[in-house]
Amino acid sequence: MSAVRIGIITCGNVTSDLSCCAIACLSAFNKKTGPFAEYKDDIVLAGIISCAGCPTLAYPEKILDKAAAMTRFGVKHIHFSNCMEELCPFINKYKQAIARAWPEVTMVAGTHPKHISARELRAKVKTAFEQKRNMSDIISGDI
């Protein structure tokens, strides 16, 4: 049986503005923990991409270009990173747009076990922006 092809979509703002390298996402994938523990078959990370950034309410379909880049190569499960799930005001619209375009693709909430609450994450991200710090400072506990 061939491996299940997985894709991850991370938050464009967290990736760009906070220099997140998706270390927690990739670690969970490699260790098959968090949401990745649910897969009984072999899994392969076929793609990781950040969203297009906050698109305004009028254009959540920008996510379709990102999903297309992965589905073209056989991705059948798209995981939205924890930061997308916890911080993105457009997450539901993104999921609806992808579901309409690719109904056969399974969307999964999260990429790694939660270490802090959504409220704490939002507060730490705000602090990181204000102090010109980055996601590594949050992950390592410096914020």
ZAMARGU-4260 file (C-alpha; in steps of 0.2 Angstrom, whole numbers, plus 5000, padded with zeros to 4 digits):
<rodrens>
0) 5000/5000/5000 | 5007/5017/4996 | 5009/5031/5009 | 4996/5044/5012 | 5001/5060/5005
5) 5000/5074/5018 | 5001/5093/5015 | 5002/5107/5029 | 4996/5125/5027 | 5004/5137/5039
10) 4999/5155/5043 | 5007/5167/5031 | 5009/5181/5044 | 5017/5170/5057 | 5029/5162/5044
15) 5033/5179/5036 | 5032/5191/5051 | 5038/5180/5065 | 5050/5169/5055 | 5042/5153/5060
20) 5050/5138/5052 | 5036/5126/5057 | 5048/5116/5068 | 5034/5110/5080 | 5023/5105/5065
25) 5038/5095/5057 | 5043/5087/5073 | 5025/5081/5076 | 5024/5074/5058 | 5041/5065/5060
30) 5036/5058/5077 | 5018/5054/5072 | 5011/5064/5087 | 4997/5075/5089 | 4985/5074/5074
35) 4997/5064/5064 | 4995/5050/5077 | 4978/5046/5069 | 4986/5039/5053 | 4988/5020/5054
40) 4996/5019/5037 | 5013/5026/5032 | 5012/5045/5029 | 5023/5056/5018 | 5024/5075/5019
45) 5021/5080/5001 | 5021/5099/5004 | 5021/5113/5016 | 5016/5130/5011 | 5010/5146/5020
50) 4993/5154/5016 | 4993/5170/5006 | 4991/5181/5021 | 4975/5189/5027 | 4965/5191/5011
55) 4950/5202/5018 | 4933/5195/5019 | 4930/5197/5000 | 4943/5185/4994 | 4946/5169/5005
60) 4948/5160/4988 | 4966/5165/4988 | 4969/5149/4998 | 4964/5139/4982 | 4981/5143/4974
65) 4990/5136/4989 | 4979/5120/4990 | 4980/5117/4971 | 4999/5117/4973 | 4998/5102/4984
70) 4983/5093/4977 | 4991/5093/4960 | 5004/5081/4968 | 4992/5069/4976 | 4989/5077/4993
75) 4973/5069/5001 | 4975/5077/5018 | 4978/5095/5022 | 4983/5099/5039 | 4980/5117/5045
80) 4994/5122/5057 | 4990/5126/5075 | 4993/5144/5072 | 4981/5144/5058 | 4968/5135/5069
85) 4971/5147/5083 | 4974/5164/5075 | 4966/5164/5058 | 4950/5174/5057 | 4947/5166/5039
90) 4950/5147/5043 | 4932/5142/5041 | 4930/5151/5024 | 4947/5143/5019 | 4940/5126/5023
95) 4924/5129/5014 | 4933/5135/4998 | 4944/5120/4998 | 4930/5108/5002 | 4920/5115/4987
100) 4935/5114/4975 | 4942/5097/4981 | 4928/5087/4991 | 4939/5072/4991 | 4952/5081/5002
105) 4951/5079/5020 | 4955/5094/5031 | 4963/5092/5048 | 4964/5104/5062 | 4981/5106/5069
110) 4998/5099/5066 | 5005/5096/5084 | 5000/5094/5102 | 4994/5110/5110 | 5006/5116/5122
115) 4997/5132/5127 | 4979/5138/5126 | 4973/5149/5111 | 4972/5164/5122 | 4990/5162/5128
120) 4996/5159/5110 | 4987/5175/5104 | 4995/5185/5119 | 5012/5178/5115 | 5011/5182/5097
125) 5005/5200/5101 | 5020/5202/5113 | 5032/5195/5099 | 5026/5208/5087 | 5027/5222/5099
130) 5045/5217/5104 | 5051/5213/5087 | 5054/5195/5092 | 5049/5179/5082 | 5041/5162/5084
135) 5057/5154/5089 | 5056/5165/5105 | 5038/5158/5108 | 5042/5140/5105 | 5058/5140/5116
140) 5049/5149/5130 | 5058/5165/5129 | 5041/5174/5128
</rodrens>
